[in-house]
């Protein structure tokens, strides 16, 4: 256990080796599961637990610190990387109550088969006295799942935020040491799990922004002891502002689509547009997600396979559609041999996006001069659209 403030402790399980979360999200920097212990003059609260794979670290820390009583286990989020060790904590501390909102309670009962009598249900804004320290709970839905909430410890001006403001970043330091790296990891995490709920995250941000916060203690990654920078970053990410950037995600089989993408990429760069180019065969899904946070335009590149889109392009379209980025424009480039419905398939996978679709450029076989000319015209059109909205 490491002390953040008098009688407020971090209990961290660092997972240096984990490389995938939810069997989907790449974790290039590993992760941490952060629980916190708040010792008031009368009651002791544990805030979240850790992933069950690291349960021994949590139990060992509590034992080593001589914690023989826990009165409350605050559960901010039912996902098992934070809740999964609650059953063993309840078994070890038989008088402990799980403190959470009604929705999270219901999900914890479903996921962990907890006994209903072990719960203390709290409302939005409700406080819980630990004696000389008071916890206040705020519902912040969709900072991953619909039940998520945060806790504010007014005496120490700490916000315990769970996934909100978190990052999958394994590091030995308790606090953010490398701000650009922490920024990148936090942006990746926002893009992967919170971006689809941008408008709700914005409201949550306004809600917690009214609190006096000196420290944000998330349940993944380092603690923000300069919370201003991460709150400002979130404000930018959830805003309607897009940047003069094109995400160009493609796959190519026999170089036709690749030649088009390379030409198109150069044409955009020549027009002063930032290009984020991703070969979907090798790209890290998280890097693509990060790029989708800011880009004004998304362009997918695909050959035609078995009469439709290449499955890797379809996967990228499916992911982009699920993440609901704030892009304003989209298009498709690619190639075909004898026909097919590649464009219709990809466009049909992007229905969640509120974008203006710009005319696609599709070559038959190897691209010819007229195809390259059409790509130049698409680049012109993107520049014109970016100028129209005042970003170029
Ligand atoms: Fe870290 Fe949504 O759990």
Boltz pocket constraint, residues with backbone or C-beta under 6 A from the ligand:
constraints:
  - pocket:
      binder: B
      contacts: [[A, 77], [A, 79], [A, 81], [A, 82], [A, 143], [A, 144], [A, 145], [A, 163], [A, 219], [A, 220]]
      max_distance: 6.0
